[in-house]
Amino acid sequence: MRSGTAGFLVGAALLTLLALALATVAFGVVATLRMPPPPDEPPPPITRHGRWELRRLPDGTHEYAWIARQAGRFGPETSPETSPETNPGPGRHRIPG
């Protein structure tokens, strides 16, 4: 190699890395600006209520995962008719008659 070739290659490599870094930042800014606005109301809070569910993974193995039930939402194991939050049952918080 000639005397200036190594310096040129190092400079070209650093310039390429700088261009990639600037492109990454530019694409990140564009992606952030294209995101939809956040919803008007926050999602319901996640409670500690839920269930363990055996899930099958894409590779064919299985694992247990905790499926949390969100407040105000009912999964297949409960319904609004049988939930104590919406149906207090006989004698509780009801006016007879």
C-alpha positions in Angstrom: 0.0 0.0 0.0 1.0 3.5 -0.5 1.6 5.8 2.4 -1.8 7.6 2.3 -3.9 4.6 1.4 -4.4 3.3 5.0 -5.4 6.7 6.2 -7.8 7.1 3.4 -9.5 3.7 4.1 -9.8 4.6 7.8 -11.3 8.0 6.9 -13.7 6.4 4.5 -14.8 3.8 7.0 -15.4 6.5 9.7 -17.3 8.7 7.2 -19.5 5.7 6.2 -20.3 5.0 9.9 -21.2 8.7 10.4 -23.5 8.6 7.4 -25.2 5.4 8.8 -25.7 7.0 12.2 -27.2 10.2 10.7 -29.5 8.1 8.5 -30.6 6.1 11.5 -31.5 9.2 13.4 -33.3 10.7 10.4 -35.4 7.6 9.9 -36.2 7.5 13.7 -37.4 11.1 13.6 -39.6 10.4 10.5 -41.0 7.3 12.1 -41.8 9.2 15.3 -43.6 11.9 13.4 -45.7 9.4 11.4 -47.0 7.7 14.6 -50.7 8.1 15.2 -51.7 10.4 18.1 -52.3 8.7 21.5 -55.9 7.8 22.4 -58.0 10.4 24.3 -58.5 8.2 27.3 -55.9 5.8 28.8 -56.5 2.1 28.7 -58.1 0.5 31.8 -55.7 -0.4 34.5 -54.4 -4.0 34.7 -55.5 -5.8 37.8 -53.9 -8.7 39.5 -56.9 -10.8 38.5 -56.3 -13.2 35.7 -55.4 -16.8 35.0 -52.5 -19.1 34.0 -52.9 -20.3 30.5 -50.9 -23.0 28.7 -49.8 -21.5 25.4 -48.3 -23.2 22.4 -45.3 -21.5 20.9 -44.5 -21.3 17.2 -41.7 -23.9 17.6 -44.1 -26.5 18.9 -43.2 -26.2 22.6 -45.5 -25.1 25.4 -45.2 -22.6 28.2 -47.5 -21.2 30.9 -48.3 -17.5 30.6 -50.2 -15.2 33.0 -53.2 -13.7 31.3 -54.2 -10.6 33.3 -57.8 -9.4 33.2 -58.1 -5.7 32.8 -60.5 -3.7 35.1 -63.9 -3.3 33.5 -63.2 -6.0 30.9 -64.5 -9.5 31.1 -62.8 -12.6 29.7 -64.5 -15.9 28.8 -64.4 -17.1 32.4 -66.6 -14.2 33.6 -69.4 -12.2 32.1 -71.1 -8.9 33.2 -74.2 -10.9 34.4 -72.2 -13.0 36.8 -69.6 -10.5 37.8 -69.8 -9.2 41.4 -68.9 -5.7 40.2 -72.0 -5.3 38.0 -74.4 -7.8 39.7 -74.1 -7.6 43.5 -76.4 -10.5 44.1 -79.6 -10.8 46.1 -79.8 -8.6 49.2 -76.7 -6.5 48.6 -77.2 -2.8 47.5 -80.7 -3.4 46.2 -83.9 -1.9 47.3 -86.5 -4.6 47.8 -89.6 -4.4 45.8 
